[in-house]
């Protein structure tokens, strides 16, 4: 073979290597692009599913919160009504005491003696009063007692409201 034949063979060989390398490079690039596209698509699908799960969870939490707020609102209304009713009852009682329509009295101990005189506080068998002996309270003292019971009732209603709130929150 001549020098020109060798050159032509080398050029043809180099051209064949170049075309083969270029073809392999193009095939490999295409293959990797397809894999990257599949991987990207799978990642996008995974992200969409995660986002949907978070949105569903958030909606569930919001629904639970709204239900809790509704229960707490109903409890507040109930306890406010109880407090208002107790206050109205106390106000009517104070009004009745102020108008002398009602008098408060206390039971006296039947075994106690009156001011150390040795006389029993109860009436004898020939007395007119039937039942236990009672002493009438001064209207000012009766008003103070009613005020104290009013504060106690309000405290008990507030305690009941707090307990209902804690039960609703921890449920």
PyMOL CGO cylinders between C-alpha atoms (Angstrom):
from pymol import cmd
from pymol.cgo import CYLINDER

trace = [
    CYLINDER, 0.00, 0.00, 0.00, 1.06, 3.39, -0.75, 0.3, 1, 1, 1, 1, 1, 1,
    CYLINDER, 1.06, 3.39, -0.75, 1.42, 6.31, 1.61, 0.3, 1, 1, 1, 1, 1, 1,
    CYLINDER, 1.42, 6.31, 1.61, -1.72, 7.83, 0.29, 0.3, 1, 1, 1, 1, 1, 1,
    CYLINDER, -1.72, 7.83, 0.29, -3.60, 4.59, 0.86, 0.3, 1, 1, 1, 1, 1, 1,
    CYLINDER, -3.60, 4.59, 0.86, -2.39, 4.53, 4.42, 0.3, 1, 1, 1, 1, 1, 1,
    CYLINDER, -2.39, 4.53, 4.42, -3.46, 8.09, 4.90, 0.3, 1, 1, 1, 1, 1, 1,
    CYLINDER, -3.46, 8.09, 4.90, -6.87, 7.35, 3.51, 0.3, 1, 1, 1, 1, 1, 1,
    CYLINDER, -6.87, 7.35, 3.51, -7.18, 4.33, 5.76, 0.3, 1, 1, 1, 1, 1, 1,
    CYLINDER, -7.18, 4.33, 5.76, -6.12, 6.34, 8.82, 0.3, 1, 1, 1, 1, 1, 1,
    CYLINDER, -6.12, 6.34, 8.82, -8.49, 9.19, 7.89, 0.3, 1, 1, 1, 1, 1, 1,
    CYLINDER, -8.49, 9.19, 7.89, -11.31, 6.67, 7.35, 0.3, 1, 1, 1, 1, 1, 1,
    CYLINDER, -11.31, 6.67, 7.35, -10.45, 5.04, 10.66, 0.3, 1, 1, 1, 1, 1, 1,
    CYLINDER, -10.45, 5.04, 10.66, -10.37, 8.39, 12.46, 0.3, 1, 1, 1, 1, 1, 1,
    CYLINDER, -10.37, 8.39, 12.46, -13.61, 9.42, 10.76, 0.3, 1, 1, 1, 1, 1, 1,
    CYLINDER, -13.61, 9.42, 10.76, -15.21, 6.10, 11.82, 0.3, 1, 1, 1, 1, 1, 1,
    CYLINDER, -15.21, 6.10, 11.82, -13.96, 6.54, 15.41, 0.3, 1, 1, 1, 1, 1, 1,
    CYLINDER, -13.96, 6.54, 15.41, -15.24, 10.13, 15.40, 0.3, 1, 1, 1, 1, 1, 1,
    CYLINDER, -15.24, 10.13, 15.40, -18.67, 9.15, 14.07, 0.3, 1, 1, 1, 1, 1, 1,
    CYLINDER, -18.67, 9.15, 14.07, -18.88, 6.22, 16.48, 0.3, 1, 1, 1, 1, 1, 1,
    CYLINDER, -18.88, 6.22, 16.48, -17.82, 8.35, 19.46, 0.3, 1, 1, 1, 1, 1, 1,
    CYLINDER, -17.82, 8.35, 19.46, -20.25, 11.07, 18.42, 0.3, 1, 1, 1, 1, 1, 1,
    CYLINDER, -20.25, 11.07, 18.42, -23.07, 8.53, 18.07, 0.3, 1, 1, 1, 1, 1, 1,
    CYLINDER, -23.07, 8.53, 18.07, -22.24, 6.93, 21.42, 0.3, 1, 1, 1, 1, 1, 1,
    CYLINDER, -22.24, 6.93, 21.42, -22.06, 10.38, 23.03, 0.3, 1, 1, 1, 1, 1, 1,
    CYLINDER, -22.06, 10.38, 23.03, -25.44, 11.36, 21.55, 0.3, 1, 1, 1, 1, 1, 1,
    CYLINDER, -25.44, 11.36, 21.55, -27.03, 8.05, 22.60, 0.3, 1, 1, 1, 1, 1, 1,
    CYLINDER, -27.03, 8.05, 22.60, -25.63, 8.34, 26.13, 0.3, 1, 1, 1, 1, 1, 1,
    CYLINDER, -25.63, 8.34, 26.13, -26.76, 11.97, 26.44, 0.3, 1, 1, 1, 1, 1, 1,
    CYLINDER, -26.76, 11.97, 26.44, -30.23, 11.01, 25.25, 0.3, 1, 1, 1, 1, 1, 1,
    CYLINDER, -30.23, 11.01, 25.25, -30.33, 8.10, 27.70, 0.3, 1, 1, 1, 1, 1, 1,
    CYLINDER, -30.33, 8.10, 27.70, -29.26, 10.28, 30.66, 0.3, 1, 1, 1, 1, 1, 1,
    CYLINDER, -29.26, 10.28, 30.66, -31.71, 13.01, 29.70, 0.3, 1, 1, 1, 1, 1, 1,
    CYLINDER, -31.71, 13.01, 29.70, -34.48, 10.44, 29.71, 0.3, 1, 1, 1, 1, 1, 1,
    CYLINDER, -34.48, 10.44, 29.71, -33.39, 9.16, 33.12, 0.3, 1, 1, 1, 1, 1, 1,
    CYLINDER, -33.39, 9.16, 33.12, -33.18, 12.71, 34.48, 0.3, 1, 1, 1, 1, 1, 1,
    CYLINDER, -33.18, 12.71, 34.48, -36.60, 13.50, 33.07, 0.3, 1, 1, 1, 1, 1, 1,
    CYLINDER, -36.60, 13.50, 33.07, -38.05, 10.36, 34.68, 0.3, 1, 1, 1, 1, 1, 1,
    CYLINDER, -38.05, 10.36, 34.68, -36.35, 11.19, 37.97, 0.3, 1, 1, 1, 1, 1, 1,
    CYLINDER, -36.35, 11.19, 37.97, -37.62, 14.78, 37.82, 0.3, 1, 1, 1, 1, 1, 1,
    CYLINDER, -37.62, 14.78, 37.82, -41.13, 13.57, 37.04, 0.3, 1, 1, 1, 1, 1, 1,
    CYLINDER, -41.13, 13.57, 37.04, -41.03, 11.11, 39.96, 0.3, 1, 1, 1, 1, 1, 1,
    CYLINDER, -41.03, 11.11, 39.96, -39.73, 13.84, 42.30, 0.3, 1, 1, 1, 1, 1, 1,
    CYLINDER, -39.73, 13.84, 42.30, -42.45, 16.25, 41.12, 0.3, 1, 1, 1, 1, 1, 1,
    CYLINDER, -42.45, 16.25, 41.12, -45.12, 13.60, 41.72, 0.3, 1, 1, 1, 1, 1, 1,
    CYLINDER, -45.12, 13.60, 41.72, -43.71, 12.90, 45.18, 0.3, 1, 1, 1, 1, 1, 1,
    CYLINDER, -43.71, 12.90, 45.18, -43.72, 16.63, 46.03, 0.3, 1, 1, 1, 1, 1, 1,
    CYLINDER, -43.72, 16.63, 46.03, -47.30, 17.00, 44.79, 0.3, 1, 1, 1, 1, 1, 1,
    CYLINDER, -47.30, 17.00, 44.79, -48.42, 14.06, 46.93, 0.3, 1, 1, 1, 1, 1, 1,
    CYLINDER, -48.42, 14.06, 46.93, -46.63, 15.51, 49.97, 0.3, 1, 1, 1, 1, 1, 1,
    CYLINDER, -46.63, 15.51, 49.97, -48.20, 18.91, 49.38, 0.3, 1, 1, 1, 1, 1, 1,
    CYLINDER, -48.20, 18.91, 49.38, -51.65, 17.33, 49.04, 0.3, 1, 1, 1, 1, 1, 1,
    CYLINDER, -51.65, 17.33, 49.04, -51.11, 15.41, 52.29, 0.3, 1, 1, 1, 1, 1, 1,
    CYLINDER, -51.11, 15.41, 52.29, -50.10, 18.61, 54.10, 0.3, 1, 1, 1, 1, 1, 1,
    CYLINDER, -50.10, 18.61, 54.10, -53.11, 20.48, 52.73, 0.3, 1, 1, 1, 1, 1, 1,
    CYLINDER, -53.11, 20.48, 52.73, -55.45, 17.65, 53.79, 0.3, 1, 1, 1, 1, 1, 1,
    CYLINDER, -55.45, 17.65, 53.79, -53.87, 17.57, 57.25, 0.3, 1, 1, 1, 1, 1, 1,
    CYLINDER, -53.87, 17.57, 57.25, -54.21, 21.35, 57.56, 0.3, 1, 1, 1, 1, 1, 1,
    CYLINDER, -54.21, 21.35, 57.56, -57.88, 21.23, 56.54, 0.3, 1, 1, 1, 1, 1, 1,
    CYLINDER, -57.88, 21.23, 56.54, -58.48, 18.48, 59.10, 0.3, 1, 1, 1, 1, 1, 1,
    CYLINDER, -58.48, 18.48, 59.10, -56.79, 20.53, 61.82, 0.3, 1, 1, 1, 1, 1, 1,
    CYLINDER, -56.79, 20.53, 61.82, -58.81, 23.62, 60.87, 0.3, 1, 1, 1, 1, 1, 1,
    CYLINDER, -58.81, 23.62, 60.87, -62.03, 21.60, 61.01, 0.3, 1, 1, 1, 1, 1, 1,
    CYLINDER, -62.03, 21.60, 61.01, -61.10, 20.28, 64.46, 0.3, 1, 1, 1, 1, 1, 1,
    CYLINDER, -61.10, 20.28, 64.46, -60.22, 23.79, 65.61, 0.3, 1, 1, 1, 1, 1, 1,
    CYLINDER, -60.22, 23.79, 65.61, -63.53, 25.18, 64.36, 0.3, 1, 1, 1, 1, 1, 1,
    CYLINDER, -63.53, 25.18, 64.36, -65.40, 22.39, 66.15, 0.3, 1, 1, 1, 1, 1, 1,
    CYLINDER, -65.40, 22.39, 66.15, -63.48, 23.13, 69.36, 0.3, 1, 1, 1, 1, 1, 1,
    CYLINDER, -63.48, 23.13, 69.36, -64.18, 26.85, 69.03, 0.3, 1, 1, 1, 1, 1, 1,
    CYLINDER, -64.18, 26.85, 69.03, -67.88, 26.11, 68.51, 0.3, 1, 1, 1, 1, 1, 1,
    CYLINDER, -67.88, 26.11, 68.51, -67.96, 23.87, 71.61, 0.3, 1, 1, 1, 1, 1, 1,
    CYLINDER, -67.96, 23.87, 71.61, -66.14, 26.51, 73.66, 0.3, 1, 1, 1, 1, 1, 1,
    CYLINDER, -66.14, 26.51, 73.66, -68.53, 29.20, 72.42, 0.3, 1, 1, 1, 1, 1, 1,
    CYLINDER, -68.53, 29.20, 72.42, -71.51, 27.04, 73.44, 0.3, 1, 1, 1, 1, 1, 1,
    CYLINDER, -71.51, 27.04, 73.44, -69.91, 26.43, 76.85, 0.3, 1, 1, 1, 1, 1, 1,
    CYLINDER, -69.91, 26.43, 76.85, -69.31, 30.16, 77.28, 0.3, 1, 1, 1, 1, 1, 1,
    CYLINDER, -69.31, 30.16, 77.28, -72.92, 30.93, 76.43, 0.3, 1, 1, 1, 1, 1, 1,
    CYLINDER, -72.92, 30.93, 76.43, -74.17, 28.27, 78.85, 0.3, 1, 1, 1, 1, 1, 1,
    CYLINDER, -74.17, 28.27, 78.85, -72.00, 29.50, 81.69, 0.3, 1, 1, 1, 1, 1, 1,
    CYLINDER, -72.00, 29.50, 81.69, -72.84, 33.14, 80.98, 0.3, 1, 1, 1, 1, 1, 1,
    CYLINDER, -72.84, 33.14, 80.98, -76.53, 32.22, 81.14, 0.3, 1, 1, 1, 1, 1, 1,
    CYLINDER, -76.53, 32.22, 81.14, -75.98, 30.39, 84.44, 0.3, 1, 1, 1, 1, 1, 1,
    CYLINDER, -75.98, 30.39, 84.44, -74.09, 33.37, 85.84, 0.3, 1, 1, 1, 1, 1, 1,
    CYLINDER, -74.09, 33.37, 85.84, -76.79, 35.78, 84.72, 0.3, 1, 1, 1, 1, 1, 1,
    CYLINDER, -76.79, 35.78, 84.72, -79.53, 33.58, 86.22, 0.3, 1, 1, 1, 1, 1, 1,
    CYLINDER, -79.53, 33.58, 86.22, -77.64, 33.38, 89.52, 0.3, 1, 1, 1, 1, 1, 1,
    CYLINDER, -77.64, 33.38, 89.52, -77.19, 37.14, 89.55, 0.3, 1, 1, 1, 1, 1, 1,
    CYLINDER, -77.19, 37.14, 89.55, -80.88, 37.69, 88.87, 0.3, 1, 1, 1, 1, 1, 1,
    CYLINDER, -80.88, 37.69, 88.87, -81.79, 35.26, 91.65, 0.3, 1, 1, 1, 1, 1, 1,
    CYLINDER, -81.79, 35.26, 91.65, -79.47, 37.09, 94.05, 0.3, 1, 1, 1, 1, 1, 1,
    CYLINDER, -79.47, 37.09, 94.05, -80.91, 40.46, 92.98, 0.3, 1, 1, 1, 1, 1, 1,
    CYLINDER, -80.91, 40.46, 92.98, -84.48, 39.25, 93.60, 0.3, 1, 1, 1, 1, 1, 1,
    CYLINDER, -84.48, 39.25, 93.60, -83.41, 37.90, 96.99, 0.3, 1, 1, 1, 1, 1, 1,
    CYLINDER, -83.41, 37.90, 96.99, -81.77, 41.23, 97.89, 0.3, 1, 1, 1, 1, 1, 1,
    CYLINDER, -81.77, 41.23, 97.89, -84.91, 43.09, 96.78, 0.3, 1, 1, 1, 1, 1, 1,
    CYLINDER, -84.91, 43.09, 96.78, -87.12, 40.84, 98.89, 0.3, 1, 1, 1, 1, 1, 1,
    CYLINDER, -87.12, 40.84, 98.89, -84.85, 41.41, 101.88, 0.3, 1, 1, 1, 1, 1, 1,
    CYLINDER, -84.85, 41.41, 101.88, -84.88, 45.18, 101.31, 0.3, 1, 1, 1, 1, 1, 1,
    CYLINDER, -84.88, 45.18, 101.31, -88.66, 45.32, 101.20, 0.3, 1, 1, 1, 1, 1, 1,
    CYLINDER, -88.66, 45.32, 101.20, -88.99, 43.11, 104.30, 0.3, 1, 1, 1, 1, 1, 1,
    CYLINDER, -88.99, 43.11, 104.30, -90.92, 40.65, 102.16, 0.3, 1, 1, 1, 1, 1, 1,
    CYLINDER, -90.92, 40.65, 102.16, -88.40, 38.05, 103.27, 0.3, 1, 1, 1, 1, 1, 1,
    CYLINDER, -88.40, 38.05, 103.27, -86.49, 37.72, 106.52, 0.3, 1, 1, 1, 1, 1, 1,
    CYLINDER, -86.49, 37.72, 106.52, -83.49, 35.51, 107.07, 0.3, 1, 1, 1, 1, 1, 1,
    CYLINDER, -83.49, 35.51, 107.07, -83.33, 33.47, 110.21, 0.3, 1, 1, 1, 1, 1, 1,
    CYLINDER, -83.33, 33.47, 110.21, -80.96, 30.97, 111.72, 0.3, 1, 1, 1, 1, 1, 1,
    CYLINDER, -80.96, 30.97, 111.72, -81.55, 27.83, 113.74, 0.3, 1, 1, 1, 1, 1, 1,
    CYLINDER, -81.55, 27.83, 113.74, -80.49, 28.06, 117.35, 0.3, 1, 1, 1, 1, 1, 1,
    CYLINDER, -80.49, 28.06, 117.35, -78.74, 25.21, 119.08, 0.3, 1, 1, 1, 1, 1, 1,
    CYLINDER, -78.74, 25.21, 119.08, -81.31, 23.55, 121.32, 0.3, 1, 1, 1, 1, 1, 1,
    CYLINDER, -81.31, 23.55, 121.32, -78.65, 22.45, 123.79, 0.3, 1, 1, 1, 1, 1, 1,
    CYLINDER, -78.65, 22.45, 123.79, -77.14, 25.91, 124.23, 0.3, 1, 1, 1, 1, 1, 1,
    CYLINDER, -77.14, 25.91, 124.23, -78.16, 28.16, 127.07, 0.3, 1, 1, 1, 1, 1, 1,
    CYLINDER, -78.16, 28.16, 127.07, -79.24, 31.75, 126.60, 0.3, 1, 1, 1, 1, 1, 1,
    CYLINDER, -79.24, 31.75, 126.60, -76.51, 34.21, 127.62, 0.3, 1, 1, 1, 1, 1, 1,
    CYLINDER, -76.51, 34.21, 127.62, -75.27, 32.05, 130.40, 0.3, 1, 1, 1, 1, 1, 1,
    CYLINDER, -75.27, 32.05, 130.40, -78.51, 32.28, 132.43, 0.3, 1, 1, 1, 1, 1, 1,
    CYLINDER, -78.51, 32.28, 132.43, -78.95, 28.56, 132.43, 0.3, 1, 1, 1, 1, 1, 1,
    CYLINDER, -78.95, 28.56, 132.43, -82.29, 28.72, 130.67, 0.3, 1, 1, 1, 1, 1, 1,
    CYLINDER, -82.29, 28.72, 130.67, -82.75, 26.54, 127.60, 0.3, 1, 1, 1, 1, 1, 1,
    CYLINDER, -82.75, 26.54, 127.60, -83.05, 28.35, 124.28, 0.3, 1, 1, 1, 1, 1, 1,
    CYLINDER, -83.05, 28.35, 124.28, -85.93, 26.16, 123.20, 0.3, 1, 1, 1, 1, 1, 1,
    CYLINDER, -85.93, 26.16, 123.20, -89.49, 26.60, 124.31, 0.3, 1, 1, 1, 1, 1, 1,
    CYLINDER, -89.49, 26.60, 124.31, -90.95, 24.15, 126.71, 0.3, 1, 1, 1, 1, 1, 1,
    CYLINDER, -90.95, 24.15, 126.71, -93.55, 21.58, 125.92, 0.3, 1, 1, 1, 1, 1, 1,
    CYLINDER, -93.55, 21.58, 125.92, -96.26, 24.09, 126.60, 0.3, 1, 1, 1, 1, 1, 1,
    CYLINDER, -96.26, 24.09, 126.60, -94.91, 26.62, 124.08, 0.3, 1, 1, 1, 1, 1, 1,
    CYLINDER, -94.91, 26.62, 124.08, -96.71, 27.85, 121.00, 0.3, 1, 1, 1, 1, 1, 1,
    CYLINDER, -96.71, 27.85, 121.00, -93.80, 27.49, 118.55, 0.3, 1, 1, 1, 1, 1, 1,
    CYLINDER, -93.80, 27.49, 118.55, -93.59, 24.12, 116.85, 0.3, 1, 1, 1, 1, 1, 1,
    CYLINDER, -93.59, 24.12, 116.85, -90.27, 22.94, 115.47, 0.3, 1, 1, 1, 1, 1, 1,
    CYLINDER, -90.27, 22.94, 115.47, -86.79, 24.33, 116.03, 0.3, 1, 1, 1, 1, 1, 1,
    CYLINDER, -86.79, 24.33, 116.03, -86.19, 27.75, 117.52, 0.3, 1, 1, 1, 1, 1, 1,
    CYLINDER, -86.19, 27.75, 117.52, -85.07, 30.36, 115.01, 0.3, 1, 1, 1, 1, 1, 1,
    CYLINDER, -85.07, 30.36, 115.01, -83.57, 33.81, 115.43, 0.3, 1, 1, 1, 1, 1, 1,
    CYLINDER, -83.57, 33.81, 115.43, -84.24, 36.53, 112.85, 0.3, 1, 1, 1, 1, 1, 1,
    CYLINDER, -84.24, 36.53, 112.85, -81.19, 38.28, 111.38, 0.3, 1, 1, 1, 1, 1, 1,
    CYLINDER, -81.19, 38.28, 111.38, -80.81, 42.01, 111.05, 0.3, 1, 1, 1, 1, 1, 1,
    CYLINDER, -80.81, 42.01, 111.05, -81.55, 43.06, 107.42, 0.3, 1, 1, 1, 1, 1, 1,
    CYLINDER, -81.55, 43.06, 107.42, -78.07, 44.61, 107.03, 0.3, 1, 1, 1, 1, 1, 1,
    CYLINDER, -78.07, 44.61, 107.03, -76.44, 41.33, 108.07, 0.3, 1, 1, 1, 1, 1, 1,
    CYLINDER, -76.44, 41.33, 108.07, -78.79, 39.42, 105.79, 0.3, 1, 1, 1, 1, 1, 1,
    CYLINDER, -78.79, 39.42, 105.79, -77.71, 41.62, 102.85, 0.3, 1, 1, 1, 1, 1, 1,
    CYLINDER, -77.71, 41.62, 102.85, -74.05, 40.95, 103.66, 0.3, 1, 1, 1, 1, 1, 1,
    CYLINDER, -74.05, 40.95, 103.66, -74.72, 37.20, 103.79, 0.3, 1, 1, 1, 1, 1, 1,
    CYLINDER, -74.72, 37.20, 103.79, -76.55, 37.35, 100.45, 0.3, 1, 1, 1, 1, 1, 1,
    CYLINDER, -76.55, 37.35, 100.45, -73.58, 39.29, 98.99, 0.3, 1, 1, 1, 1, 1, 1,
    CYLINDER, -73.58, 39.29, 98.99, -71.19, 36.63, 100.23, 0.3, 1, 1, 1, 1, 1, 1,
    CYLINDER, -71.19, 36.63, 100.23, -73.28, 33.84, 98.75, 0.3, 1, 1, 1, 1, 1, 1,
    CYLINDER, -73.28, 33.84, 98.75, -73.52, 35.81, 95.51, 0.3, 1, 1, 1, 1, 1, 1,
    CYLINDER, -73.52, 35.81, 95.51, -69.72, 35.92, 95.27, 0.3, 1, 1, 1, 1, 1, 1,
    CYLINDER, -69.72, 35.92, 95.27, -69.57, 32.23, 96.13, 0.3, 1, 1, 1, 1, 1, 1,
    CYLINDER, -69.57, 32.23, 96.13, -72.09, 31.37, 93.43, 0.3, 1, 1, 1, 1, 1, 1,
    CYLINDER, -72.09, 31.37, 93.43, -70.15, 33.41, 90.89, 0.3, 1, 1, 1, 1, 1, 1,
    CYLINDER, -70.15, 33.41, 90.89, -66.94, 31.65, 91.91, 0.3, 1, 1, 1, 1, 1, 1,
    CYLINDER, -66.94, 31.65, 91.91, -68.53, 28.22, 91.58, 0.3, 1, 1, 1, 1, 1, 1,
    CYLINDER, -68.53, 28.22, 91.58, -69.94, 29.09, 88.15, 0.3, 1, 1, 1, 1, 1, 1,
    CYLINDER, -69.94, 29.09, 88.15, -66.53, 30.40, 87.04, 0.3, 1, 1, 1, 1, 1, 1,
    CYLINDER, -66.53, 30.40, 87.04, -64.87, 27.22, 88.34, 0.3, 1, 1, 1, 1, 1, 1,
    CYLINDER, -64.87, 27.22, 88.34, -67.39, 25.11, 86.45, 0.3, 1, 1, 1, 1, 1, 1,
    CYLINDER, -67.39, 25.11, 86.45, -66.68, 27.12, 83.28, 0.3, 1, 1, 1, 1, 1, 1,
    CYLINDER, -66.68, 27.12, 83.28, -62.92, 26.63, 83.70, 0.3, 1, 1, 1, 1, 1, 1,
    CYLINDER, -62.92, 26.63, 83.70, -63.35, 22.90, 84.23, 0.3, 1, 1, 1, 1, 1, 1,
    CYLINDER, -63.35, 22.90, 84.23, -65.54, 22.61, 81.12, 0.3, 1, 1, 1, 1, 1, 1,
    CYLINDER, -65.54, 22.61, 81.12, -62.91, 24.57, 79.15, 0.3, 1, 1, 1, 1, 1, 1,
    CYLINDER, -62.91, 24.57, 79.15, -60.11, 22.25, 80.29, 0.3, 1, 1, 1, 1, 1, 1,
    CYLINDER, -60.11, 22.25, 80.29, -62.21, 19.19, 79.47, 0.3, 1, 1, 1, 1, 1, 1,
    CYLINDER, -62.21, 19.19, 79.47, -62.96, 20.57, 76.00, 0.3, 1, 1, 1, 1, 1, 1,
    CYLINDER, -62.96, 20.57, 76.00, -59.31, 21.39, 75.32, 0.3, 1, 1, 1, 1, 1, 1,
    CYLINDER, -59.31, 21.39, 75.32, -57.93, 18.07, 76.51, 0.3, 1, 1, 1, 1, 1, 1,
    CYLINDER, -57.93, 18.07, 76.51, -60.53, 15.98, 74.72, 0.3, 1, 1, 1, 1, 1, 1,
]
cmd.load_cgo(trace, "trace")
